[in-house]
Amino acid sequence: MTFEREKMREKLAGLAAEGIFIGTSSWKYDGWRGLLYDESRYVYRGKFAESRFERNCLTEYAEVFKTVCVDAAYYKFPDEKYLTGVVAQVPDDFQFAFKVTDEITIKRFPNLPRHGHRAGMVNEHFLNADLFHRLFLEPCEPFRKNIGLLMFEFSRFYPTDYEHGRDFVTDLDKFLSALPKGWPYAVEMRNRQWLQPDYFNCLAKHQVAHVFNSWEAMPSVNEQMSLANSRSNPELCAARFLLKPGRKYEDAVKSFAPYNRTQEVNEEARAAGKKLIAEGKKEKKKTLIYVNNRLEGNALGTIAAMASLKLSNIYDGRFRSELALEGNARNLQSRERLANTVDELRRNKGWNVILRGHDLRLREAPCDPVKEAPAPTRLHFKVQVRPPTTPTSFVPLRARSYYTFLDSTLSPSQLVATAKEHGLSSVALATVRYPVLEVEAKVEPFENGRGFSLRVLRAGKPRTTS
């Protein structure tokens, strides 16, 4: 796998200029060495220095990306020293998304070693607005311009925590009412059944964004986007692509580590990411999208796919390809621009002024060109195509174009003979999909009188075999 740093840097910078920020969940991954990170920058006395990498790699990350989601703030209130250190490594226009410390968002501490004697106990500081303001917001105040999102991630609640989702919404409403205004707040839920109108209305009341999140027990991002009033803040949108719905976190770690390559393409997630990007552009809304390695195996590849342009605006099905990391797809943007320009020239100057890759022009014009195009005629004919395994005496002509990924096989001598017979200076090739194809078409002359085109009225397998 390769990662084109410069092209991705330019693409993400262009999106950021439109208010679309795309980044990863955290940034310290050994699997990105040689992809995003230049290992030579972290060599000390001839060896790769892990401590130097851990300490300084954010600087190199920020050379490509314009935002990152900081998971560290979830486990410990960020102090001024920590915030000063990370902000010093990024440019002025860089945006951080901080997960608010779990001291605020956990109702009952899980039975995990890091919680010590409080494991299993009720959290007395749950939704404590004063504590959040004092220990989280105040240290962030000097760095406010670099903070793009403050996210309250609520782990899954159980019936022992709340009997009904509306009870949580009541507490959330009180908490949000007590918060200082003007910060980019967002809420991420892990109870799918609580994504109800009262929840979204509560967020809208306080202009807080709902974080569209791809997670084990949550609906897909696309499903969440389809819910009424899910865009609770008209000026801010946030999404996190963390796990494929239905997959456990531990299983993803086991399958995808060390995160140095894409191992499982999630087309639905990629499509949702592109939809959010397009929506943010159209509505001129600040949009922050974060991708985790555990979605597909490598967040860099996922983001490259989400941010890439379509290979073709013709195919919306299985022929479309958007593997932005592959060599043959590196110039998709320029190809699309060129194709659009060619189309415009052909419309304005005539269809034979520029030929595409699947159009063939004879070196010499026919000696007896058609003087006058006959009236349109209906044709009814069958096309017999030899199976690929049948030996042939002609050379395969493999022509590819912007519009097709299929190959054309044709006898050059037959092509030239047919063109001369009909006085044509150029011929366009078409792909036949069946061994025997029955076509009903209408012959129509070119506007310049130099050739004909077939407008297909019906094509399919023959109705009879005779």
RORO-937985 format. One record per residue (C-alpha): x, y, z. Coordinates in nm, 4 decimals, always signed. Each point is the difference from the previous one (the first is absolute). Example, Ala and Ser with C-alpha at 12.3 -4.5 7.8 and 13.67 -1.06 7.14 Angstrom:
@X->+1.2300	Y->-0.4500	Z->+0.7800
@X->+0.1370	Y->+0.3440	Z->-0.0660
This chain:
@X->+0.0000	Y->+0.0000	Z->+0.0000
@X->+0.1175	Y->+0.3519	Z->-0.0821
@X->-0.1164	Y->+0.3344	Z->+0.1336
@X->+0.0384	Y->+0.3085	Z->-0.2154
@X->+0.0716	Y->+0.2620	Z->+0.2634
@X->+0.0192	Y->+0.3050	Z->-0.2228
@X->-0.3174	Y->-0.0693	Z->-0.1943
@X->-0.1901	Y->-0.0776	Z->+0.3162
@X->+0.1373	Y->+0.3120	Z->+0.1679
@X->-0.1251	Y->+0.2146	Z->-0.2878
@X->-0.3385	Y->-0.1712	Z->-0.0042
@X->-0.0574	Y->+0.0324	Z->+0.3746
@X->+0.1214	Y->+0.3595	Z->+0.0034
@X->-0.2498	Y->+0.0832	Z->-0.2737
@X->-0.2821	Y->-0.1636	Z->+0.1944
@X->+0.1027	Y->+0.1785	Z->+0.3201
@X->-0.0209	Y->+0.3317	Z->-0.1844
@X->-0.3669	Y->-0.0867	Z->-0.0603
@X->-0.0550	Y->-0.0914	Z->+0.3654
@X->+0.0346	Y->-0.3789	Z->-0.0462
@X->+0.2549	Y->-0.1485	Z->+0.2405
@X->+0.0945	Y->-0.3671	Z->-0.0336
@X->+0.2407	Y->-0.1753	Z->+0.2348
@X->+0.0662	Y->-0.3094	Z->+0.2052
@X->-0.0671	Y->-0.1225	Z->+0.3504
@X->+0.3369	Y->+0.0585	Z->+0.1668
@X->+0.3216	Y->+0.0068	Z->-0.2001
@X->+0.2687	Y->-0.2145	Z->+0.1673
@X->+0.0005	Y->-0.3233	Z->-0.2003
@X->+0.3110	Y->-0.1977	Z->-0.0862
@X->-0.1851	Y->-0.1454	Z->-0.2972
@X->+0.0057	Y->+0.3415	Z->-0.1650
@X->+0.3784	Y->+0.0118	Z->-0.0062
@X->+0.1085	Y->+0.0069	Z->-0.3618
@X->-0.3484	Y->+0.1160	Z->-0.1061
@X->-0.0796	Y->+0.3265	Z->+0.1750
@X->+0.3151	Y->+0.0159	Z->+0.2072
@X->+0.3575	Y->+0.0242	Z->-0.1252
@X->+0.1935	Y->-0.2283	Z->+0.2327
@X->+0.3272	Y->+0.1880	Z->-0.0582
@X->-0.1394	Y->+0.2958	Z->+0.1963
@X->-0.0054	Y->-0.2088	Z->+0.3176
@X->+0.3375	Y->-0.1699	Z->-0.0201
@X->+0.2386	Y->+0.0574	Z->+0.2894
@X->+0.3493	Y->-0.1462	Z->+0.0022
@X->-0.0817	Y->-0.2193	Z->-0.2950
@X->-0.3206	Y->-0.1479	Z->+0.1435
@X->-0.3670	Y->+0.0871	Z->-0.0162
@X->-0.0804	Y->+0.1791	Z->+0.3267
@X->-0.3490	Y->-0.0948	Z->+0.1157
@X->-0.0052	Y->+0.2764	Z->+0.2608
@X->+0.0918	Y->+0.2619	Z->-0.2603
@X->-0.2735	Y->-0.1304	Z->-0.2270
@X->-0.2608	Y->+0.0096	Z->+0.2779
@X->+0.1019	Y->+0.3506	Z->+0.0960
@X->+0.0328	Y->+0.1651	Z->-0.3409
@X->-0.2029	Y->-0.1861	Z->-0.2645
@X->-0.2997	Y->+0.2343	Z->+0.0372
@X->+0.2053	Y->+0.2621	Z->-0.1833
@X->+0.0375	Y->-0.2264	Z->-0.3016
@X->-0.3652	Y->-0.1070	Z->+0.0223
@X->-0.1067	Y->+0.3662	Z->-0.0140
@X->+0.2003	Y->+0.0496	Z->-0.3178
@X->-0.2686	Y->-0.2060	Z->-0.1782
@X->-0.3139	Y->+0.0128	Z->+0.2148
@X->-0.1854	Y->+0.3029	Z->+0.1321
@X->-0.1701	Y->-0.1687	Z->+0.2971
@X->+0.0276	Y->-0.2920	Z->+0.2422
@X->-0.2189	Y->-0.1491	Z->+0.2707
@X->+0.1857	Y->-0.0115	Z->+0.3326
@X->-0.0927	Y->-0.3099	Z->+0.1969
@X->+0.2417	Y->+0.0768	Z->+0.2846
@X->-0.2315	Y->+0.2670	Z->+0.1438
@X->-0.2603	Y->-0.2710	Z->+0.0651
@X->+0.2168	Y->-0.1650	Z->+0.2632
@X->+0.1395	Y->+0.3077	Z->+0.1743
@X->-0.0997	Y->+0.3655	Z->+0.0212
@X->+0.2326	Y->+0.1898	Z->-0.2354
@X->+0.2233	Y->+0.2495	Z->+0.1792
@X->+0.1655	Y->+0.3089	Z->-0.1389
@X->+0.3361	Y->-0.1746	Z->-0.0437
@X->-0.1487	Y->-0.2762	Z->-0.2130
@X->-0.2053	Y->+0.2383	Z->-0.2123
@X->+0.2950	Y->+0.2334	Z->-0.0521
@X->+0.2085	Y->-0.2948	Z->-0.1180
@X->-0.2424	Y->-0.1271	Z->-0.2637
@X->-0.1022	Y->+0.3432	Z->-0.1296
@X->+0.3665	Y->+0.0944	Z->-0.0412
@X->+0.0438	Y->-0.2850	Z->-0.2507
@X->-0.2739	Y->+0.1056	Z->-0.2430
@X->-0.0646	Y->+0.2997	Z->-0.2289
@X->-0.2382	Y->+0.2775	Z->+0.1022
@X->-0.2910	Y->-0.1307	Z->-0.2073
@X->+0.0118	Y->-0.3512	Z->+0.1487
@X->-0.3137	Y->-0.1212	Z->+0.1805
@X->-0.0047	Y->-0.2386	Z->+0.2971
@X->-0.2976	Y->-0.2103	Z->+0.1010
@X->+0.0144	Y->-0.0936	Z->+0.3681
@X->-0.1949	Y->-0.2807	Z->+0.1580
@X->-0.1209	Y->+0.1359	Z->+0.3310
@X->+0.1411	Y->-0.1844	Z->+0.3007
@X->-0.2015	Y->-0.3027	Z->+0.1099
@X->-0.0226	Y->+0.1470	Z->+0.3501
@X->-0.2829	Y->+0.2053	Z->-0.1515
@X->-0.1628	Y->-0.2550	Z->-0.2303
@X->+0.0040	Y->-0.3344	Z->+0.1881
@X->-0.2943	Y->-0.0664	Z->+0.2315
@X->+0.1502	Y->-0.3108	Z->+0.1548
@X->+0.3699	Y->-0.0843	Z->-0.0244
@X->+0.0677	Y->-0.3233	Z->-0.1905
@X->+0.1902	Y->-0.2791	Z->+0.1675
@X->+0.3314	Y->+0.0997	Z->-0.1507
@X->+0.3367	Y->+0.0187	Z->+0.1807
@X->+0.0485	Y->+0.3661	Z->-0.0864
@X->-0.2993	Y->+0.0951	Z->+0.2153
@X->+0.1549	Y->-0.1550	Z->+0.3092
@X->-0.2232	Y->-0.0112	Z->+0.3047
@X->-0.2766	Y->+0.1860	Z->-0.1878
@X->-0.0531	Y->-0.2869	Z->-0.2463
@X->-0.3673	Y->-0.0989	Z->+0.0031
@X->-0.1019	Y->+0.3027	Z->+0.2056
@X->-0.2349	Y->+0.2844	Z->-0.0944
@X->+0.1856	Y->+0.3070	Z->-0.1254
@X->-0.0853	Y->+0.2961	Z->+0.2215
@X->+0.1317	Y->+0.2429	Z->-0.2642
@X->-0.2187	Y->-0.1261	Z->-0.2847
@X->-0.1246	Y->+0.3006	Z->-0.2020
@X->+0.1584	Y->+0.2447	Z->+0.2441
@X->+0.0005	Y->+0.3257	Z->-0.1956
@X->+0.2061	Y->+0.1907	Z->+0.2577
@X->+0.2747	Y->-0.2625	Z->+0.0020
@X->+0.0057	Y->-0.0095	Z->-0.3782
@X->+0.0318	Y->+0.3765	Z->-0.0178
@X->+0.2754	Y->+0.0188	Z->+0.2588
@X->+0.2175	Y->-0.2952	Z->-0.0990
@X->-0.0641	Y->-0.0232	Z->-0.3738
@X->-0.1173	Y->+0.3277	Z->-0.1503
@X->+0.2231	Y->+0.2363	Z->+0.1947
@X->+0.3253	Y->-0.1707	Z->-0.1080
@X->-0.1299	Y->+0.0015	Z->-0.3588
@X->-0.0855	Y->+0.3693	Z->-0.0043
@X->+0.3449	Y->+0.1254	Z->-0.1196
@X->-0.0150	Y->-0.2421	Z->-0.2928
@X->-0.3613	Y->+0.0575	Z->-0.0951
@X->+0.0705	Y->+0.0854	Z->-0.3642
@X->+0.1558	Y->-0.3441	Z->-0.0503
@X->-0.2906	Y->-0.1927	Z->+0.1505
@X->-0.2448	Y->-0.1181	Z->-0.2646
@X->-0.2044	Y->-0.2412	Z->+0.2122
@X->-0.0659	Y->-0.0899	Z->+0.3633
@X->-0.1666	Y->-0.3381	Z->-0.0007
@X->-0.1942	Y->-0.1631	Z->+0.2816
@X->+0.0274	Y->-0.3708	Z->-0.0715
@X->-0.2556	Y->-0.1923	Z->+0.2015
@X->+0.0752	Y->-0.3699	Z->+0.0226
@X->-0.2926	Y->-0.2365	Z->-0.0154
@X->-0.2467	Y->+0.0474	Z->+0.2848
@X->-0.1770	Y->-0.2978	Z->+0.1577
@X->-0.3421	Y->-0.0258	Z->+0.1677
@X->+0.1732	Y->+0.0346	Z->+0.3364
@X->+0.1219	Y->+0.3415	Z->-0.1186
@X->-0.3187	Y->+0.1251	Z->-0.1644
@X->-0.3279	Y->-0.1825	Z->-0.0284
@X->-0.1033	Y->+0.2150	Z->-0.2961
@X->+0.1881	Y->+0.2074	Z->-0.2531
@X->-0.2159	Y->+0.3009	Z->+0.0788
@X->+0.1428	Y->+0.0006	Z->+0.3535
@X->+0.3490	Y->+0.0415	Z->-0.1433
@X->-0.1223	Y->+0.2782	Z->-0.2303
@X->-0.1373	Y->+0.1842	Z->+0.3034
@X->+0.3387	Y->-0.0140	Z->+0.1739
@X->+0.1823	Y->+0.0906	Z->-0.3213
@X->-0.2244	Y->+0.3046	Z->-0.0460
@X->+0.0836	Y->+0.1253	Z->+0.3498
@X->+0.3716	Y->-0.0544	Z->-0.0596
@X->+0.0091	Y->+0.1767	Z->-0.3358
@X->-0.2019	Y->+0.2907	Z->+0.1422
@X->+0.2721	Y->+0.0581	Z->+0.2581
@X->+0.2922	Y->+0.0065	Z->-0.2458
@X->+0.1703	Y->+0.3201	Z->-0.1192
@X->-0.1153	Y->+0.0913	Z->-0.3493
@X->+0.2081	Y->+0.0424	Z->-0.3111
@X->+0.1961	Y->-0.3268	Z->+0.0079
@X->-0.0361	Y->-0.2641	Z->-0.2747
@X->-0.1755	Y->-0.2684	Z->+0.2065
@X->-0.1077	Y->-0.3364	Z->-0.1368
@X->-0.1503	Y->-0.3176	Z->+0.1458
@X->+0.0781	Y->-0.3578	Z->-0.1021
@X->-0.2403	Y->-0.2737	Z->+0.1081
@X->+0.0375	Y->-0.3787	Z->+0.0253
@X->-0.3693	Y->-0.0838	Z->+0.0633
@X->-0.1564	Y->-0.0364	Z->-0.3419
@X->-0.3564	Y->-0.0091	Z->+0.1313
@X->+0.0465	Y->+0.3439	Z->+0.1551
@X->+0.0441	Y->+0.1754	Z->-0.3342
@X->-0.3497	Y->+0.1405	Z->+0.0292
@X->-0.1564	Y->+0.3406	Z->-0.0713
@X->+0.0241	Y->+0.1122	Z->+0.3642
@X->+0.3757	Y->-0.0631	Z->-0.0029
@X->+0.0588	Y->+0.1908	Z->-0.3243
@X->-0.2319	Y->+0.2798	Z->+0.1141
@X->+0.1992	Y->+0.0341	Z->+0.3203
@X->+0.3230	Y->+0.0383	Z->-0.1974
@X->-0.1594	Y->+0.2472	Z->-0.2401
@X->-0.1270	Y->+0.2072	Z->+0.2915
@X->+0.3592	Y->+0.0545	Z->+0.1149
@X->+0.1569	Y->+0.0036	Z->-0.3494
@X->+0.1979	Y->-0.3136	Z->+0.0740
@X->+0.0939	Y->-0.2356	Z->-0.2842
@X->-0.0790	Y->-0.3698	Z->-0.0033
@X->+0.3115	Y->-0.2008	Z->-0.0881
@X->-0.0806	Y->-0.2481	Z->-0.2751
@X->+0.1964	Y->-0.3033	Z->+0.1130
@X->+0.0738	Y->-0.3393	Z->-0.1466
@X->+0.0190	Y->-0.2355	Z->+0.2967
@X->-0.0654	Y->-0.3608	Z->+0.0960
@X->-0.3584	Y->+0.0348	Z->+0.1282
@X->-0.1005	Y->+0.3155	Z->-0.1880
@X->-0.1812	Y->+0.0477	Z->-0.3308
@X->+0.2272	Y->+0.0833	Z->-0.2901
@X->+0.0900	Y->+0.3631	Z->-0.0549
@X->-0.2197	Y->+0.0054	Z->-0.3074
@X->-0.2969	Y->-0.1248	Z->+0.2039
@X->+0.0610	Y->+0.2637	Z->+0.2664
@X->+0.0184	Y->+0.2684	Z->-0.2654
@X->-0.3426	Y->-0.1052	Z->-0.1263
@X->-0.1629	Y->+0.0624	Z->+0.3394
@X->-0.2185	Y->+0.3097	Z->+0.0252
@X->+0.1659	Y->+0.2968	Z->+0.1727
@X->+0.3335	Y->-0.1819	Z->+0.0335
@X->+0.1767	Y->+0.3180	Z->-0.1214
@X->-0.0600	Y->+0.1650	Z->+0.3346
@X->+0.2420	Y->+0.2880	Z->-0.0575
@X->-0.0408	Y->+0.1718	Z->-0.3378
@X->+0.3515	Y->+0.1443	Z->+0.0232
@X->+0.1939	Y->-0.3076	Z->+0.1166
@X->+0.0136	Y->-0.3639	Z->-0.1060
@X->+0.2190	Y->-0.2745	Z->+0.1469
@X->+0.0532	Y->-0.3670	Z->-0.0795
@X->+0.2272	Y->-0.2772	Z->+0.1234
@X->+0.0574	Y->-0.3188	Z->-0.1966
@X->+0.1278	Y->-0.2341	Z->+0.2697
@X->-0.1215	Y->-0.3571	Z->-0.0523
@X->-0.2115	Y->-0.1892	Z->-0.2454
@X->-0.3428	Y->-0.0439	Z->+0.1630
@X->-0.0244	Y->-0.3474	Z->+0.1453
@X->+0.3765	Y->-0.0425	Z->+0.0523
@X->+0.1484	Y->+0.0014	Z->+0.3485
@X->+0.2880	Y->+0.2326	Z->+0.0770
@X->+0.2265	Y->-0.2861	Z->+0.1119
@X->-0.0638	Y->-0.1921	Z->-0.3213
@X->+0.0920	Y->+0.3030	Z->-0.2114
@X->+0.3263	Y->+0.0463	Z->+0.1904
@X->+0.0876	Y->-0.3653	Z->-0.0450
@X->-0.0837	Y->+0.0026	Z->-0.3714
@X->+0.1463	Y->+0.3316	Z->-0.1098
@X->+0.3074	Y->+0.0770	Z->+0.2138
@X->+0.2596	Y->+0.1421	Z->-0.0680
@X->-0.2205	Y->+0.2154	Z->-0.2286
@X->+0.2469	Y->+0.0301	Z->-0.2852
@X->-0.2425	Y->-0.0875	Z->-0.2824
@X->-0.3664	Y->-0.0057	Z->-0.0915
@X->-0.1273	Y->-0.3524	Z->+0.0611
@X->-0.3768	Y->+0.0300	Z->-0.0420
@X->-0.1643	Y->+0.2671	Z->-0.2107
@X->-0.3196	Y->+0.1356	Z->+0.1550
@X->-0.1817	Y->+0.1502	Z->-0.2966
@X->-0.2970	Y->+0.1139	Z->+0.2091
@X->+0.2216	Y->+0.1978	Z->+0.2376
@X->+0.1973	Y->+0.1537	Z->-0.2868
@X->-0.3197	Y->+0.1039	Z->-0.1738
@X->-0.1314	Y->+0.1567	Z->+0.3214
@X->+0.3244	Y->+0.1942	Z->+0.0410
@X->-0.0249	Y->+0.1334	Z->-0.3539
@X->-0.3605	Y->+0.0941	Z->+0.0578
@X->+0.0955	Y->+0.2002	Z->+0.3080
@X->+0.2748	Y->+0.1759	Z->-0.1933
@X->-0.2382	Y->+0.0905	Z->-0.2823
@X->-0.2648	Y->+0.1153	Z->+0.2464
@X->+0.2498	Y->+0.2179	Z->+0.1865
@X->+0.1101	Y->+0.1637	Z->-0.3233
@X->-0.3533	Y->+0.0621	Z->-0.1201
@X->-0.1253	Y->+0.1426	Z->+0.3280
@X->+0.3286	Y->+0.1764	Z->+0.0836
@X->-0.0073	Y->-0.1673	Z->+0.3404
@X->+0.3058	Y->-0.0749	Z->+0.2093
@X->+0.0440	Y->-0.3750	Z->-0.0183
@X->+0.2438	Y->-0.2141	Z->+0.1959
@X->+0.0523	Y->-0.3653	Z->-0.0973
@X->+0.2256	Y->-0.2422	Z->+0.1848
@X->+0.1005	Y->-0.3502	Z->-0.1061
@X->+0.1430	Y->-0.2764	Z->+0.2169
@X->+0.2399	Y->-0.2720	Z->-0.1141
@X->-0.2401	Y->-0.2601	Z->+0.1300
@X->-0.2620	Y->+0.0771	Z->-0.2653
@X->+0.1892	Y->-0.1479	Z->-0.2974
@X->+0.3516	Y->-0.0632	Z->+0.1279
@X->+0.1626	Y->+0.3300	Z->-0.0944
@X->-0.1597	Y->+0.3410	Z->+0.0524
@X->+0.2318	Y->+0.1646	Z->-0.2531
@X->-0.1370	Y->-0.2152	Z->-0.2789
@X->-0.3589	Y->+0.0516	Z->+0.1089
@X->+0.0390	Y->+0.3773	Z->+0.0041
@X->+0.1719	Y->-0.0033	Z->-0.3389
@X->-0.3009	Y->-0.1859	Z->-0.1409
@X->-0.2544	Y->+0.2290	Z->+0.1663
@X->+0.1756	Y->+0.3134	Z->-0.1207
@X->+0.0685	Y->-0.1205	Z->-0.3553
@X->-0.1992	Y->+0.1070	Z->-0.3015
@X->-0.2160	Y->-0.2489	Z->-0.1865
@X->+0.1789	Y->-0.1911	Z->-0.2698
@X->-0.3012	Y->+0.0464	Z->-0.2217
@X->-0.3293	Y->+0.1776	Z->+0.0282
@X->-0.1486	Y->-0.2561	Z->-0.2359
@X->+0.0079	Y->-0.3216	Z->+0.1979
@X->-0.1694	Y->-0.0144	Z->+0.3378
@X->+0.0197	Y->-0.3758	Z->+0.0297
@X->+0.2646	Y->-0.2662	Z->+0.0093
@X->+0.2171	Y->+0.1515	Z->-0.2727
@X->+0.0873	Y->+0.3043	Z->+0.2094
@X->+0.3396	Y->+0.0029	Z->+0.1665
@X->+0.1237	Y->+0.2414	Z->+0.2629
@X->+0.3227	Y->-0.1536	Z->+0.1243
@X->+0.1860	Y->+0.3277	Z->+0.0355
@X->+0.3207	Y->-0.1744	Z->+0.1125
@X->+0.0434	Y->-0.2035	Z->-0.3189
@X->+0.2324	Y->+0.1280	Z->-0.2679
@X->-0.2522	Y->-0.0190	Z->-0.2831
@X->-0.2391	Y->+0.2251	Z->+0.1934
@X->+0.2445	Y->+0.2735	Z->+0.0940
@X->-0.1076	Y->+0.2400	Z->-0.2728
@X->-0.3755	Y->-0.0421	Z->+0.0278
@X->-0.0644	Y->+0.3667	Z->+0.0603
@X->+0.1965	Y->+0.1125	Z->-0.3056
@X->-0.1599	Y->-0.2751	Z->-0.2108
@X->-0.3456	Y->+0.1141	Z->+0.0955
@X->+0.0825	Y->+0.3621	Z->-0.0803
@X->+0.1454	Y->-0.1065	Z->-0.3355
@X->-0.3038	Y->-0.2127	Z->-0.0823
@X->-0.2350	Y->+0.2880	Z->+0.0760
@X->+0.2087	Y->+0.2299	Z->-0.2220
@X->-0.0012	Y->-0.2524	Z->-0.2834
@X->-0.3774	Y->-0.0346	Z->+0.0275
@X->-0.0405	Y->+0.3767	Z->-0.0224
@X->+0.2262	Y->+0.0249	Z->-0.3046
@X->-0.1828	Y->-0.2813	Z->-0.1778
@X->-0.3357	Y->+0.1606	Z->+0.0669
@X->+0.1135	Y->+0.3414	Z->-0.1251
@X->+0.2395	Y->-0.0947	Z->-0.2824
@X->-0.1339	Y->-0.3326	Z->-0.1214
@X->+0.0278	Y->-0.3524	Z->+0.1284
@X->+0.3017	Y->-0.0910	Z->-0.2131
@X->+0.2189	Y->+0.2941	Z->+0.1052
@X->+0.1441	Y->-0.2058	Z->+0.2871
@X->-0.0249	Y->-0.3750	Z->+0.0345
@X->-0.0057	Y->-0.1940	Z->+0.3240
@X->+0.1975	Y->-0.3152	Z->+0.0715
@X->-0.2776	Y->-0.2190	Z->-0.1409
@X->-0.0390	Y->+0.2046	Z->-0.3192
@X->+0.2177	Y->-0.1003	Z->-0.2950
@X->+0.0817	Y->+0.2275	Z->-0.2962
@X->+0.1378	Y->-0.1274	Z->-0.3289
@X->+0.3311	Y->+0.1457	Z->-0.1147
@X->-0.1525	Y->+0.0975	Z->-0.3317
@X->-0.3509	Y->+0.1135	Z->-0.0732
@X->-0.2103	Y->-0.2325	Z->-0.2193
@X->+0.0431	Y->+0.0616	Z->-0.3690
@X->-0.3773	Y->+0.0082	Z->-0.0516
@X->-0.1534	Y->+0.1739	Z->+0.3008
@X->-0.3740	Y->+0.0073	Z->+0.0361
@X->-0.1356	Y->+0.3026	Z->-0.1818
@X->-0.3429	Y->+0.0025	Z->+0.1466
@X->-0.1228	Y->-0.1882	Z->+0.3031
@X->-0.2991	Y->-0.2197	Z->-0.0691
@X->-0.3165	Y->+0.0192	Z->+0.1996
@X->+0.0072	Y->-0.1805	Z->+0.3388
@X->-0.0596	Y->-0.3713	Z->-0.0364
@X->-0.1081	Y->-0.2629	Z->+0.2494
@X->+0.2239	Y->-0.3041	Z->+0.0249
@X->-0.0623	Y->-0.3376	Z->+0.1578
@X->+0.3076	Y->-0.2197	Z->+0.0187
@X->+0.1933	Y->-0.2503	Z->+0.2106
@X->+0.3613	Y->+0.0222	Z->+0.1054
@X->+0.1990	Y->-0.3222	Z->+0.0410
@X->+0.3036	Y->+0.0307	Z->+0.2260
@X->+0.2580	Y->-0.2746	Z->+0.0192
@X->+0.0670	Y->-0.1365	Z->+0.3484
@X->+0.3359	Y->+0.1196	Z->+0.1367
@X->+0.1369	Y->-0.3557	Z->+0.0030
@X->-0.0539	Y->-0.0510	Z->-0.3771
@X->+0.3278	Y->+0.0379	Z->-0.1941
@X->-0.0017	Y->+0.3081	Z->-0.2214
@X->+0.2218	Y->+0.1330	Z->-0.2724
@X->-0.0356	Y->+0.3652	Z->+0.0859
@X->+0.1821	Y->+0.2093	Z->+0.2583
@X->-0.2010	Y->+0.1101	Z->+0.3076
@X->-0.0505	Y->+0.3745	Z->+0.0074
@X->-0.0213	Y->+0.1026	Z->+0.3664
@X->-0.1385	Y->+0.3513	Z->+0.0269
@X->-0.0827	Y->+0.1657	Z->+0.3328
@X->-0.1668	Y->+0.3334	Z->+0.0571
@X->-0.1162	Y->+0.2334	Z->+0.2738
@X->-0.3483	Y->-0.1434	Z->-0.0272
@X->+0.0711	Y->-0.3713	Z->+0.0076
@X->+0.2125	Y->-0.2593	Z->+0.1735
@X->-0.0824	Y->-0.2665	Z->-0.2569
@X->+0.2260	Y->-0.1131	Z->-0.2840
@X->-0.0951	Y->-0.0139	Z->-0.3684
@X->+0.1254	Y->-0.2780	Z->-0.2254
@X->-0.0285	Y->+0.0679	Z->-0.3711
@X->+0.1646	Y->-0.1001	Z->-0.3255
@X->+0.1850	Y->+0.3114	Z->-0.1222
@X->-0.0294	Y->-0.1118	Z->-0.3612
@X->-0.3763	Y->-0.0417	Z->+0.0323
@X->-0.0224	Y->+0.3373	Z->+0.1723
@X->+0.1821	Y->+0.1800	Z->-0.2823
@X->-0.1877	Y->-0.1864	Z->-0.2705
@X->-0.3366	Y->+0.0774	Z->+0.1534
@X->+0.0868	Y->+0.3669	Z->+0.0466
@X->+0.1146	Y->+0.0392	Z->-0.3608
@X->-0.3003	Y->-0.1861	Z->-0.1306
@X->-0.2325	Y->+0.2486	Z->+0.1633
@X->+0.2145	Y->+0.3059	Z->-0.0548
@X->+0.0673	Y->+0.0619	Z->+0.3667
@X->+0.3021	Y->+0.1934	Z->+0.1233
@X->-0.0401	Y->-0.1196	Z->+0.3583
@X->-0.1598	Y->-0.2837	Z->+0.1892
@X->-0.1102	Y->-0.0248	Z->+0.3623
@X->+0.0242	Y->-0.3401	Z->+0.1655
@X->-0.2705	Y->-0.1452	Z->+0.2234
@X->+0.0115	Y->-0.2912	Z->+0.2404
@X->-0.2151	Y->-0.3082	Z->-0.0644
@X->-0.1003	Y->-0.1752	Z->+0.3204
@X->-0.1474	Y->-0.3293	Z->-0.1290
@X->+0.1462	Y->-0.2743	Z->-0.2248
@X->-0.3023	Y->+0.0609	Z->-0.2226
@X->-0.1636	Y->+0.3399	Z->+0.0163
@X->-0.3171	Y->+0.1140	Z->-0.1706
@X->-0.0080	Y->+0.3732	Z->-0.0590
@X->-0.2713	Y->+0.2232	Z->-0.1388
@X->+0.1476	Y->+0.3346	Z->-0.0932
@X->-0.0638	Y->+0.3113	Z->-0.2023
@X->+0.2604	Y->+0.1270	Z->-0.2450
@X->+0.0498	Y->+0.3749	Z->+0.0271
@X->+0.2535	Y->+0.2084	Z->-0.1949
@X->+0.2590	Y->+0.2211	Z->+0.1660
@X->-0.0700	Y->+0.3704	Z->-0.0232
@X->+0.3065	Y->+0.0487	Z->-0.2239
@X->-0.1231	Y->-0.2715	Z->-0.2390
@X->+0.3250	Y->-0.1935	Z->+0.0349
@X->-0.1343	Y->-0.3045	Z->+0.1773
@X->-0.2815	Y->-0.1743	Z->+0.1814
@X->-0.0914	Y->-0.0915	Z->+0.3506
@X->-0.2238	Y->-0.2758	Z->+0.1288
@X->-0.2556	Y->+0.0996	Z->+0.2600
@X->-0.0839	Y->-0.3237	Z->+0.1792
@X->-0.3707	Y->-0.0469	Z->+0.0587
@X->+0.0209	Y->-0.3467	Z->+0.1503
@X->+0.2820	Y->-0.2398	Z->+0.0795
@X->-0.0045	Y->-0.3366	Z->+0.1673
@X->+0.0223	Y->-0.3720	Z->-0.0461
@X->-0.1647	Y->-0.1219	Z->-0.3200
@X->-0.3652	Y->-0.0817	Z->+0.0158
@X->+0.0644	Y->-0.2996	Z->-0.2302
@X->+0.3110	Y->-0.2045	Z->-0.0763
@X->-0.0678	Y->-0.0363	Z->-0.3696
